[in-house]
């Protein structure tokens, strides 16, 4: 179901989080659970993967991970602010050490000049720090499947780069 590159990244996430004794939660909008699916495709992932929140609708974002309605009204679901609240909300809602959250426009429709197809925000939060590290990606109109695949890849890489060490030089939002 997932290509070799994604499975190798997921294996690295599982291995590193097992070694650290950390648990993970995912909060997914545009990927519809595929990040969690990729992680759980790895044997032994139950040692680190706690749960996934599918927050495709705004109501789900509010109800499941406590995204503020004002954030959605002011910035929209596809925003750094929303991604940050999704990631930190998962830390509060689950007994996990790290979370990754994604929200974006996979296409083929739904884009605007301000928020084009292929725009994705990915956030990583940890239980040991306040806020979340958020990155903006503009994958372009490369097709729905490719936008989702690239989002999975970047989310796994962000978990590897920030989820355990927390030494990324970028500031938390």
Phi and psi in degrees as a GROMACS rama.xvg file:
@    title "Ramachandran Plot"
@    xaxis  label "Phi"
@    yaxis  label "Psi"
@TYPE xy
-110.336  145.739  UNK-2
-74.0852  170.233  UNK-3
-60.0567  -39.4134  UNK-4
-62.2405  -46.6383  UNK-5
-65.1755  -42.1008  UNK-6
-65.3499  -35.9932  UNK-7
-65.5142  -41.9414  UNK-8
-63.5514  -44.2946  UNK-9
-61.5839  -40.4174  UNK-10
-61.1352  -40.8023  UNK-11
-64.3829  -42.305  UNK-12
-60.156  -50.201  UNK-13
-58.9493  -48.2843  UNK-14
-60.409  -47.6283  UNK-15
-67.3532  -38.2302  UNK-16
-73.4312  -33.821  UNK-17
-61.5183  -48.3139  UNK-18
-58.8417  -38.8974  UNK-19
-80.806  -15.255  UNK-20
74.297  29.0967  UNK-21
-101.002  150.158  UNK-22
-107.823  149.374  UNK-23
-122.563  145.993  UNK-24
-127.985  149.313  UNK-25
-115.116  149.31  UNK-26
-129.291  113.469  UNK-27
-126.576  133.722  UNK-28
-111.134  -79.7643  UNK-29
-65.6858  -19.2448  UNK-30
-94.1872  -8.48124  UNK-31
55.0659  32.2403  UNK-32
97.4543  1.39337  UNK-33
-69.4214  -28.9009  UNK-34
-66.1572  -48.0796  UNK-35
-60.9384  -39.0959  UNK-36
-63.0292  -39.0656  UNK-37
-67.7438  -44.5792  UNK-38
-62.6137  -44.0665  UNK-39
-77.7239  -4.20544  UNK-40
-73.4639  -13.688  UNK-41
-89.5352  127.878  UNK-42
-60.2933  133.318  UNK-43
91.7191  -0.912091  UNK-44
-64.3787  -20.9231  UNK-45
-63.1131  -18.6447  UNK-46
-71.0272  -20.8089  UNK-47
-124.689  -28.3838  UNK-48
-88.2508  114.358  UNK-49
-87.5429  -53.0136  UNK-50
-167.74  163.103  UNK-51
-126.027  138.181  UNK-52
-104.916  120.399  UNK-53
-93.2883  109.138  UNK-54
-121.199  60.26  UNK-55
-69.5834  -38.6008  UNK-56
-93.4971  160.904  UNK-57
-63.0669  -39.3676  UNK-58
-59.8969  -40.0754  UNK-59
-65.0771  -39.1821  UNK-60
-61.2141  -42.0449  UNK-61
-69.5545  -50.719  UNK-62
-70.3867  -41.2117  UNK-63
-89.8732  -36.6521  UNK-64
-128.956  17.4217  UNK-65
60.811  37.2452  UNK-66
-68.9751  132.72  UNK-67
-70.5324  131.378  UNK-68
-53.9325  -35.071  UNK-69
-63.7216  -33.9583  UNK-70
-63.7419  -45.0636  UNK-71
-65.058  -39.6051  UNK-72
-68.0073  -42.3736  UNK-73
-80.9247  -40.7433  UNK-74
-113.147  -21.2399  UNK-75
89.0632  165.837  UNK-76
-68.8973  -31.2874  UNK-77
-97.2374  87.0476  UNK-78
-159.77  158.319  UNK-79
-62.5867  -38.7229  UNK-80
-62.8104  -43.7291  UNK-81
-66.2697  -45.809  UNK-82
-58.3195  -42.952  UNK-83
-60.987  -46.7048  UNK-84
-67.2667  -32.9545  UNK-85
-62.4503  -46.7525  UNK-86
-66.7814  -45.5773  UNK-87
-70.7032  -31.2803  UNK-88
-64.7563  -34.57  UNK-89
-67.7572  -37.4466  UNK-90
-61.718  -41.3966  UNK-91
-72.225  -33.335  UNK-92
-84.6963  -18.9833  UNK-93
-131.545  152.477  UNK-94
-86.9645  74.6552  UNK-95
-127.114  162.281  UNK-96
-92.1131  -25.9963  UNK-97
-149.386  151.846  UNK-98
-139.079  154.343  UNK-99
-127.637  135.284  UNK-100
-127.8  141.544  UNK-101
-133.504  140.043  UNK-102
-148.308  135.414  UNK-103
-173.855  -172.67  UNK-104
-118.31  102.841  UNK-105
-81.5956  -21.9295  UNK-106
87.9254  -174.889  UNK-107
-77.2599  -20.3264  UNK-108
-103.287  -174.148  UNK-109
94.882  -10.9188  UNK-110
-83.2948  159.145  UNK-111
-133.591  175.468  UNK-112
-60.9358  -39.2123  UNK-113
-75.307  -37.0331  UNK-114
-131.27  86.2354  UNK-115
-77.1569  162.349  UNK-116
-56.1525  135.208  UNK-117
97.5463  -4.55176  UNK-118
-79.5831  126.09  UNK-119
-139.687  139.584  UNK-120
-112.91  131.64  UNK-121
-123.497  132.248  UNK-122
-126.166  141.927  UNK-123
-121.951  131.976  UNK-124
-125.822  152.754  UNK-125
-128.065  156.038  UNK-126
-70.4335  -19.803  UNK-127
-88.0338  -9.0393  UNK-128
-135.328  149.837  UNK-129
-80.2048  151.909  UNK-130
80.0476  -172.254  UNK-131
-141.812  150.367  UNK-132
-88.4055  123.378  UNK-133
-122.172  136.671  UNK-134
-123.907  146.202  UNK-135
-104.039  132.807  UNK-136
-123.948  138.575  UNK-137
-121.199  90.945  UNK-138
-76.7591  -19.2217  UNK-139
86.2183  176.394  UNK-140
-84.6954  72.4475  UNK-141
-99.3437  7.51446  UNK-142
102.102  143.256  UNK-143
-54.6903  -49.0723  UNK-144
-62.0345  -40.5177  UNK-145
-70.6548  -37.9257  UNK-146
-61.1872  -44.8588  UNK-147
-66.5222  -39.974  UNK-148
-63.2165  -46.176  UNK-149
-64.4136  -33.7756  UNK-150
-65.4574  -43.4768  UNK-151
-59.4228  -47.8578  UNK-152
-59.1989  -48.9119  UNK-153
-65.4666  -38.1529  UNK-154
-63.7628  -43.5972  UNK-155
-64.2758  -41.7792  UNK-156
-64.2111  -37.6159  UNK-157
-67.1579  -38.868  UNK-158
-60.4401  -41.5687  UNK-159
-66.2064  -41.1946  UNK-160
-81.0087  -24.176  UNK-161
-127.34  -31.7886  UNK-162
-58.909  -33.0842  UNK-163
-103.015  -50.4345  UNK-164
-72.8074  -41.2928  UNK-165
64.2857  18.9523  UNK-166
-104.75  15.9026  UNK-167
-60.5368  140.697  UNK-168
-75.9881  -15.9664  UNK-169
-69.7232  149.541  UNK-170
-83.8347  150.99  UNK-171
-78.6952  146.164  UNK-172
